[in-house]
Amino acid sequence: MIQIDFASDPTAARPEICLRLLATSDLHMQLIAYDYANDQLTTGDSLARLATVIRQTKVEAEANGAICLLVDNGDTVQGTPVGGYLAKHPTVAHPMIAAMNELGYDAIGLGNHDFDHGLDHLSRCLSQSEAPVVCANLDAAKLPMLKRYVLLKRKYTTAQGVETILQVGIVSVLPRQTASWNRHQLEDKAVIHDPLPALEAAASDARDAGADIVVALAHMGIAQFDEGDDAQNQITEVAKIEGIDAVVAGHTHLRFPGPDHEGINGVDCEQGIISDVPVVMPGSSASELGVIDLHLRQSPDDHRWYLFGRNATLRKAARDIEIDRKIEALAKDAHDQTRAHLSKPVAMLDHSIHSYFALAQPSLVPSILAAAKRLAIKRVLAGTDESQLPLLAAVATTATGGFDGPDNFVSLPAGQLERRHIAGLIPYANQVWAVRASGARLAGWLERSALLFNVLDPGCPDQMLVDPKVPGFRFDAIYGLTYEIDLTQPARFDAAGRPVNGAPGRVSDIRWNGTPVHPDQEFMVALTDHRAGGGGPFRPFDDTETVVREELALDKALIDYLNHPECDTKSAEVPWRFKPDLGITAFLHTAPDALNYLAEIAAMRPEACGYSSDGFIRLRLHL
């Protein structure tokens, strides 16, 4: 939309409109604040809590005479164990869609995780939505309800008493990498196009259809570094597309406006402006509500609406705010059924396990997952030529704090394991695949994984061990190998996974069975379907490199392993270690409960140094 300063225009007063956009993103089935792994209520975020804010903000807009629209930016029907349960036990009314209908959403977009449970399940969910579903860069015959854009027409009487209709175009896209991440669900069933050209075309078509203003729901984040040719976080580019007046971002679970994106050129973190366009990114799991107010004035010459003011903010539900009982009631049946399903015993654990130190030393959690993956693939490959290759397993520990705070860790006591514990260990609907990889490919893989750690200056004490901009799930350990990570050396690749000329690398002494790995040596690697699709700095594996891609659920593979006679839950396999005797101290942020387990990292002489502003315990480690 063209922006004009009407203040210098001496003509008479013109009709004015205020359009308020309310936005959620990455709800991930967080209908109520409940920890399903520990089977207990929490005081955390939920749509039932945020719904009160949504209703209040709508009433506020109405009292001020504003048009108000409520939109969602995807990653909605996957997340908590309720989402996984409903995918296998469909209900007549999906509770998340029912909740969105109750709150009066006006349009919804899609995110990559919405495809995790398959197109049939997604189609069942979306068919129940009273709001139109928009996605401009996806073609899928099983999703006939999708629209490239939608035109929302709202009647309005201006302060000057003029009755008019404002037409708001909604366009939406998701990352093109979704085709790789969800290859087993989308291959031969859907086509995902490049988002930027698709968004530009959809916005133009919405304008041609009569849109006075266009809002983009882009399920992607704000890039914090140059992501190269395979960029997935392109909000900065989205904001530059002609004809787009406001943007709702998501995907990375960060927040905007706010400090999460400080220091990025062209990004105003205080005002929520990128390239002169208002942008909101409302966190995840109903943590915040994005609010964009657009003030419009009609030109007396061409009668078009022009933007003369805008404001972008986030609103968070206070912990003492009243829960929306209607949303809570809509979630109840699915919640109760999920709890009953998760209470079923599946195995015994003879040793407690946790992920508190998984980014400082190898731990039992990834070790057990690696063993489960290898057992599953070993059974599939039995009797084939590929079974003769050394079998490794790549594992990233998903729950290591990070953006999701000090509650985002795994901690399971010894004794009976129930399905809820498995859900805590494996929050996504991952499959176990296997790929063929050379020694050279593995070396590059490990270097890219080691980007998680900051490059530590030997002369500077108390640096942060982990780069806070790199999520912990990007740290893959490859079990079956042994290797060393030198924290004082930079990796051979940049944050986008591109080679860095002259960089010495930080991973060395890579061995299999005690023997150095040759670049041409071949291995079989068990991994998840998601990692096989690449993402972040990792290269995807193509069809010629993928050996096993069956429907082999990771949660089932884990349960099978835990009941296997050779199951070992007492001793962690140790594939990696930091280069010793660096003479450096570094801080690890972890859960406060980690203080009860410091003996496990006694070799690092841990010292508790208070709490971070977001509730982590700060441990000084001697490396």
C-alpha positions in Angstrom: 0.0 0.0 0.0 1.2 3.5 -0.8 2.0 5.5 2.2 1.3 9.3 2.1 1.8 12.0 4.6 -1.6 13.7 4.7 -0.6 16.2 7.4 0.6 18.6 4.7 -2.5 18.2 2.6 -4.8 21.2 3.2 -7.9 19.6 1.9 -10.9 18.8 4.1 -11.0 15.9 6.5 -11.2 12.5 4.8 -12.7 9.2 6.0 -10.4 7.2 8.2 -10.4 3.5 9.3 -8.4 1.6 11.9 -7.7 -2.0 11.0 -6.5 -4.2 13.9 -4.8 -7.5 13.0 -4.5 -10.1 15.8 -2.1 -13.0 15.1 -1.0 -16.3 16.5 1.6 -18.6 15.2 3.1 -22.0 16.1 0.4 -23.0 18.5 1.5 -26.6 18.3 -1.7 -28.0 19.9 -1.0 -26.1 23.1 -4.7 -25.9 24.0 -4.2 -26.1 27.8 -1.1 -25.7 30.0 -0.3 -29.3 30.6 2.9 -31.3 30.8 1.9 -34.6 29.3 5.4 -36.2 29.9 5.0 -35.6 33.7 1.2 -35.8 33.7 0.6 -32.5 35.5 -0.9 -29.1 35.0 1.5 -26.2 34.6 1.3 -22.4 34.8 2.7 -22.1 31.3 1.3 -20.8 28.1 -1.8 -22.1 26.4 -4.5 -21.1 23.9 -7.1 -21.3 26.7 -5.1 -18.6 28.5 -4.3 -16.5 25.5 -8.0 -16.7 24.4 -8.8 -14.3 27.2 -6.3 -11.8 25.8 -7.7 -12.3 22.3 -11.3 -11.6 23.4 -10.2 -8.6 25.4 -8.2 -7.2 22.5 -11.2 -7.7 20.2 -13.5 -5.8 22.6 -10.9 -3.0 22.9 -10.8 -2.7 19.1 -14.6 -2.6 18.9 -14.8 0.1 21.6 -12.4 2.1 19.5 -14.4 1.6 16.4 -11.7 -0.5 14.6 -12.1 -3.4 12.2 -10.6 -6.4 13.8 -9.3 -9.6 12.1 -7.8 -12.7 13.8 -5.3 -14.8 11.8 -3.0 -17.8 12.5 0.3 -18.5 10.8 0.5 -22.3 10.9 2.1 -25.2 12.8 -1.2 -25.6 14.5 -2.4 -29.3 14.6 1.0 -30.8 15.6 2.8 -30.5 18.9 1.6 -31.9 22.2 0.9 -35.6 22.5 -2.8 -34.7 21.9 -1.9 -33.9 18.3 -0.3 -37.3 17.8 -3.1 -39.2 19.5 -5.8 -37.5 17.4 -3.9 -38.3 14.2 -4.3 -42.0 15.0 -7.7 -41.7 16.7 -9.7 -39.0 14.7 -12.6 -37.3 16.4 -15.7 -35.8 14.9 -14.6 -32.3 16.0 -10.8 -31.6 16.2 -10.4 -29.6 19.4 -7.9 -27.1 18.0 -10.0 -26.3 15.0 -13.1 -26.1 17.2 -11.2 -23.7 19.5 -10.2 -21.5 16.5 -13.8 -21.6 15.3 -15.0 -20.5 18.8 -12.6 -17.6 18.8 -13.7 -16.5 15.4 -10.5 -16.8 13.3 -10.8 -15.0 10.0 -8.0 -16.8 8.1 -5.3 -19.4 8.8 -2.1 -20.3 7.1 0.0 -23.5 7.2 3.3 -24.4 8.6 5.7 -27.3 7.9 4.8 -29.3 11.0 1.1 -29.3 10.0 2.1 -32.1 7.5 3.8 -34.3 10.1 0.8 -36.6 10.5 0.0 -36.8 6.7 -2.2 -35.2 4.2 -5.3 -37.2 5.1 -5.2 -36.1 8.7 -4.5 -32.5 7.8 -7.4 -32.6 5.3 -9.8 -33.9 8.0 -8.7 -31.0 10.3 -8.9 -28.2 7.7 -12.3 -29.3 6.4 -13.7 -28.4 9.9 -12.3 -24.9 9.8 -14.9 -22.1 9.4 -12.0 -19.8 8.5 -10.5 -20.0 5.0 -7.2 -21.8 4.7 -4.6 -19.9 2.7 -1.4 -21.1 1.1 0.0 -19.7 -2.1 3.0 -22.0 -2.7 1.4 -25.5 -2.1 -0.5 -27.7 -4.6 -2.1 -30.7 -3.0 -5.1 -32.6 -4.5 -6.0 -33.8 -1.0 -6.3 -30.3 0.3 -9.0 -28.8 -2.0 -10.0 -26.2 0.6 -6.7 -24.3 0.1 -6.8 -20.8 -1.4 -4.0 -18.9 -3.0 -5.4 -15.7 -1.4 -8.6 -14.7 0.3 -10.4 -11.4 0.2 -12.1 -10.5 3.5 -14.7 -7.8 3.1 -15.7 -5.8 6.2 -18.4 -3.1 6.4 -17.3 0.0 8.3 -18.7 3.4 9.2 -16.0 6.0 9.5 -15.9 8.7 12.2 -17.1 11.0 9.5 -20.3 8.9 9.1 -19.3 7.5 5.7 -20.3 3.8 5.2 -17.8 1.9 3.3 -16.4 -1.6 2.7 -12.7 -2.4 3.4 -11.3 -5.4 1.5 -8.3 -7.1 3.1 -6.3 -9.6 1.1 -4.7 -12.5 3.0 -1.8 -14.4 1.4 0.3 -17.1 3.0 3.4 -19.2 2.3 5.5 -21.9 4.0 9.2 -22.8 3.6 10.0 -24.7 0.4 12.2 -27.0 2.5 8.9 -28.5 3.8 9.1 -30.8 0.7 12.3 -32.3 2.1 11.5 -32.3 5.8 8.2 -34.1 5.1 9.2 -36.0 2.1 7.6 -39.3 3.3 4.3 -37.5 3.6 4.4 -35.2 0.5 6.4 -37.0 -2.2 4.2 -37.6 -5.3 1.2 -36.1 -3.4 2.0 -32.4 -3.2 4.2 -29.7 -4.8 5.8 -26.8 -2.9 6.9 -23.8 -4.9 9.4 -21.1 -4.0 7.6 -18.9 -1.5 8.8 -15.4 -2.6 7.6 -15.6 -6.2 4.4 -17.3 -5.1 3.7 -14.6 -2.5 4.4 -11.8 -4.9 2.0 -13.3 -7.5 -0.7 -13.9 -4.9 -0.4 -10.4 -3.5 -0.7 -9.0 -7.0 -3.8 -11.1 -7.7 -5.4 -10.0 -4.4 -4.8 -6.4 -5.4 -6.3 -7.0 -8.8 -9.3 -8.6 -7.2 -10.0 -5.4 -5.2 -7.9 -5.7 -2.0 -7.3 -2.3 -0.3 -4.7 -3.8 1.9 -2.7 -7.1 1.8 -1.5 -9.0 4.8 1.1 -11.8 4.4 1.2 -14.8 6.7 4.7 -16.2 6.2 5.6 -19.3 8.1 9.3 -18.4 8.3 11.6 -16.4 10.6 13.8 -13.4 10.4 17.3 -14.6 9.3 20.0 -13.8 11.9 22.7 -14.5 9.4 23.2 -15.0 5.6 21.5 -18.3 5.1 22.7 -18.6 1.5 20.8 -20.1 -1.5 18.7 -22.5 0.6 17.4 -19.8 3.0 14.3 -20.8 5.0 13.9 -17.6 7.1 13.0 -14.9 4.5 10.8 -12.4 6.4 13.2 -9.6 5.5 12.6 -10.4 1.8 8.9 -10.8 2.3 8.6 -7.3 3.8 10.2 -5.9 0.6 7.5 -7.4 -1.7 5.5 -4.7 -3.4 1.9 -4.5 -2.3 2.3 -6.2 1.1 1.3 -3.9 4.0 1.8 -6.1 7.0 3.5 -9.4 7.8 2.9 -12.2 10.4 6.1 -14.3 10.9 6.7 -17.5 12.7 8.5 -20.9 12.5 11.5 -20.1 14.7 9.5 -19.7 17.9 11.2 -16.3 18.5 9.4 -13.0 19.2 9.2 -9.7 17.3 9.1 -6.9 18.2 11.5 -7.5 21.0 15.2 -8.2 21.7 15.4 -11.6 20.0 16.5 -10.1 16.7 18.7 -7.2 17.9 21.7 -6.3 15.7 20.2 -7.3 12.4 20.4 -4.6 9.7 17.2 -3.1 8.6 15.2 -4.6 11.5 13.6 -2.2 14.0 13.2 -4.4 17.1 11.5 -1.7 19.2 8.9 -0.6 16.7 8.4 -4.0 14.9 9.2 -2.6 11.5 11.2 -4.2 8.6 11.6 -2.3 5.4 8.9 0.2 6.6 6.4 -2.7 7.0 5.0 -3.7 10.4 5.8 -7.3 11.4 4.9 -9.5 14.3 6.2 -12.9 15.4 4.2 -14.1 18.3 6.5 -16.8 19.8 5.1 -20.3 20.1 2.6 -22.4 22.0 0.3 -19.4 22.5 3.0 -17.5 24.3 2.0 -14.1 22.8 -0.6 -12.4 20.6 0.7 -10.3 17.8 -1.2 -7.0 17.3 -0.8 -4.7 14.3 -2.8 -1.5 14.1 -3.1 0.1 10.7 -4.5 3.5 10.3 -5.9 4.3 6.9 -7.3 7.4 5.2 -9.2 7.6 1.9 -8.0 9.9 -0.8 -10.6 12.3 -2.2 -9.1 11.9 -5.7 -9.0 8.2 -6.4 -10.9 7.0 -3.3 -8.2 4.5 -2.5 -7.2 3.8 1.1 -3.7 5.0 2.1 -1.7 4.1 5.2 -0.8 7.0 7.4 0.1 5.2 10.7 0.9 1.8 12.0 1.9 0.1 15.3 3.2 -3.4 16.0 3.3 -5.0 19.4 3.1 -8.3 21.3 0.7 -9.0 24.1 1.4 -11.8 26.7 -1.2 -13.4 28.9 -0.4 -12.7 32.6 -0.1 -15.8 34.7 -3.0 -14.8 36.8 -5.3 -14.1 33.9 -8.6 -16.0 33.9 -8.6 -19.2 31.7 -11.1 -19.2 28.9 -13.4 -22.0 30.1 -15.0 -22.5 26.6 -11.6 -23.4 25.1 -10.8 -25.6 28.1 -14.0 -27.5 27.6 -13.4 -28.0 23.9 -10.1 -29.6 24.7 -11.3 -31.8 27.6 -12.4 -35.0 25.7 -9.2 -35.2 23.7 -7.1 -34.3 26.7 -8.7 -37.1 28.8 -8.3 -39.6 26.0 -4.7 -38.7 25.4 -3.9 -39.0 29.1 -5.5 -42.4 29.3 -3.5 -43.5 26.2 -0.2 -42.1 27.6 -0.7 -43.9 31.0 -0.1 -47.3 29.5 3.2 -49.0 30.6 5.6 -49.8 27.8 9.0 -50.7 29.4 11.2 -50.5 32.5 14.0 -48.1 33.1 16.7 -49.3 35.5 18.5 -46.0 35.7 17.3 -42.4 35.7 18.1 -40.4 32.6 18.1 -36.7 31.8 19.3 -34.2 29.3 20.7 -31.5 31.6 24.3 -31.9 30.4 23.7 -33.2 26.9 25.5 -30.2 25.4 28.5 -30.5 27.6 29.2 -34.2 27.4 27.5 -37.3 25.9 24.5 -38.4 27.9 22.2 -41.4 28.3 19.3 -39.9 26.4 20.9 -39.7 22.9 22.8 -42.9 23.6 19.6 -44.8 24.1 18.0 -43.2 21.1 21.0 -44.1 19.0 20.8 -47.8 20.1 17.1 -47.9 19.2 17.7 -46.5 15.8 20.5 -48.9 15.0 18.5 -51.9 16.2 15.6 -50.9 14.0 17.7 -50.5 10.9 19.7 -53.6 11.7 16.5 -55.6 11.5 15.4 -54.1 8.2 18.8 -54.6 6.6 19.3 -58.2 7.8 20.4 -60.4 5.0 21.1 -57.6 2.5 24.4 -56.4 1.1 24.0 -53.1 3.0 24.1 -55.0 6.3 27.8 -55.6 5.7 28.5 -51.8 6.1 29.4 -50.4 9.5 26.1 -49.1 11.0 26.1 -45.8 12.8 23.4 -43.6 14.2 22.9 -39.8 14.2 21.1 -38.3 17.2 20.3 -34.8 18.4 18.8 -34.3 21.8 15.7 -32.2 21.3 15.2 -31.0 24.9 18.2 -28.9 25.9 16.6 -25.6 27.1 17.3 -23.0 24.5 14.5 -20.8 23.2 11.9 -22.8 25.1 13.4 -22.1 28.5 14.6 -24.0 31.6 11.6 -26.4 31.5 12.7 -27.7 28.1 14.7 -30.7 29.4 14.1 -34.4 29.8 14.2 -36.0 33.2 12.9 -39.6 33.8 13.3 -41.6 37.0 14.2 -45.2 37.1 11.2 -47.6 37.2 8.2 -48.1 35.0 8.1 -46.2 31.8 4.7 -45.2 30.3 3.9 -43.9 26.9 3.9 -40.3 28.3 7.6 -40.7 29.0 8.2 -41.8 25.4 6.3 -38.8 24.2 8.6 -36.6 26.3 11.7 -38.1 24.7 10.2 -38.0 21.1 8.0 -35.0 20.6 7.8 -35.3 16.9 6.3 -37.9 14.6 9.7 -38.9 13.2 10.5 -42.1 11.2 13.7 -44.0 11.3 15.5 -44.0 8.0 19.0 -45.0 6.9 21.4 -43.4 4.5 24.7 -44.3 2.9 27.5 -41.8 3.7 31.2 -41.6 3.1 33.8 -40.7 5.7 34.2 -37.3 4.0 30.4 -36.7 4.3 30.5 -37.7 8.0 33.4 -35.3 8.7 31.4 -32.4 7.1 28.3 -33.5 9.1 30.2 -33.4 12.4 31.7 -30.0 11.6 28.3 -28.5 10.8 27.0 -30.0 14.1 29.8 -28.4 16.0 28.5 -24.9 15.0 26.4 -25.2 18.1 29.4 -24.2 20.2 30.9 -20.8 20.4 34.6 -20.4 19.4 36.2 -19.8 22.7 39.1 -17.4 23.2 41.8 -19.1 25.5 42.5 -15.7 27.0 39.0 -14.8 27.9 37.3 -16.5 31.0 33.6 -17.3 31.4 32.5 -17.3 27.8 29.2 -18.9 26.8 29.7 -22.5 25.7 26.7 -22.6 23.4 25.7 -20.1 20.7 22.2 -19.0 21.8 21.2 -18.5 18.2 21.7 -22.2 17.3 19.0 -24.5 18.5 20.2 -27.6 20.4 18.4 -30.0 18.0 21.1 -29.0 15.4 23.8 -30.7 17.4 24.0 -34.2 15.9 26.2 -36.8 17.6 27.2 -39.7 15.4 27.2 -42.9 17.5 29.5 -45.7 16.4 32.3 -43.2 15.8 34.7 -41.4 18.2 36.0 -37.9 17.7 37.2 -34.8 19.4 35.9 -31.2 19.2 38.3 -28.3 19.7 36.3 -25.4 21.1 39.1 -22.9 20.4 39.0 -23.5 16.6 36.3 -22.3 14.1 34.4 -24.8 12.1 35.1 -25.5 8.4 31.6 -24.2 7.6 29.6 -21.0 8.2 26.2 -20.9 9.8 24.5 -21.7 6.4 26.7 -24.8 6.0 29.0 -23.2 3.3 32.7 -24.0 3.4 34.9 -21.3 4.9 38.2 -20.8 3.1 41.2 -21.4 5.4 39.2 -22.5 8.4 41.1 -25.2 10.3 38.0 -27.0 11.5 37.2 -28.1 15.0 36.5 -31.8 14.7 39.5 -34.2 14.6 40.6 -37.7 15.2 37.5 -39.3 13.8 37.7 -43.1 14.3 35.6 -46.2 13.8 36.6 -49.2 15.9 39.7 -47.3 16.9 40.9 -46.9 13.3 41.0 -43.5 11.6 38.1 -43.0 9.2 39.1 -42.7 5.5 37.3 -40.1 3.4 36.2 -42.8 0.9 35.1 -45.3 3.6 31.4 -46.1 3.4 29.0 -46.3 6.3 25.3 -46.8 6.9 23.8 -44.2 9.2 20.4 -44.5 11.0 18.7 -41.1 11.3 15.3 -39.5 11.3 13.4 -38.6 8.2 13.7 -35.0 9.2 17.5 -35.0 9.3 17.6 -36.9 6.0 15.8 -33.9 4.5 18.6 -31.5 5.6 17.7 -28.2 7.2 19.9 -25.5 8.7 23.5 -26.1 7.8 22.9 -29.7 6.9 22.8 -31.1 3.3 19.8 -33.3 2.4 20.3 -36.9 1.3 18.9 -37.7 -2.1 17.1 -40.8 -3.2 20.3 -42.5 -4.4 21.8 -42.1 -0.9 18.7 -43.1 1.0 18.6 -46.9 1.7 15.8 -47.3 4.2 12.7 -45.0 4.1 10.0 -47.2 5.4 7.2 -46.4 7.9 9.3 -47.1 10.9 8.1 -44.8 13.8 10.9 -43.7 16.1 8.7 -44.0 19.2 7.9 -47.6 18.4 11.6 -48.3 17.7 12.5 -46.9 21.1 9.9 -49.0 22.9 11.2 -52.1 21.0 14.7 -51.4 22.1 13.8 -50.8 25.7 12.2 -54.2 25.8 15.2 -55.9 24.0 17.4 -58.3 26.0 20.5 -56.3 25.1 19.0 -52.9 26.1 21.5 -50.8 28.1 20.2 -47.8 30.0 23.0 -47.5 32.5 26.1 -46.6 30.6 26.2 -43.9 27.9 28.2 -44.5 24.7 30.8 -41.8 24.3 31.2 -40.8 20.7 32.6 -37.3 21.3 34.6 -35.3 23.7 36.0 -31.7 24.0 39.7 -31.4 23.4 41.1 -31.6 27.0 43.2 -29.3 29.0 42.2 -26.1 27.2 42.5 -24.1 30.5 39.2 -22.3 29.7 36.1 -21.6 31.7 32.7 -21.4 30.0 29.1 -21.1 31.1 26.4 -23.7 30.4 22.8 -22.7 31.0 20.7 -25.6 32.2 17.7 -26.6 34.4 17.9 -25.8 38.1 17.3 -29.4 38.8 20.7 -30.1 37.3 22.2 -29.1 40.6 21.2 -32.5 41.9 23.4 -34.3 39.3 26.6 -32.3 39.3 28.6 -35.4 40.3 28.0 -36.6 36.7 30.2 -33.8 35.3 32.7 -33.7 38.2 35.6 -33.7 35.7 34.6 -30.3 34.6 34.6 -28.9 38.2 31.1 -27.3 37.8 30.3 -24.2 39.8 26.8 -22.8 40.2 26.9 -19.1 39.5 23.3 -17.9 40.0 20.4 -17.8 37.5 20.0 -16.2 34.1 17.2 -13.7 33.5 15.1 -16.4 31.9 15.5 -18.9 34.8 18.4 -21.1 33.8 21.0 -22.1 36.3 24.4 -20.8 35.2 27.2 -23.4 35.6 30.8 -22.5 35.2 32.6 -25.4 33.6 36.4 -25.8 33.6 37.5 -27.2 30.2 
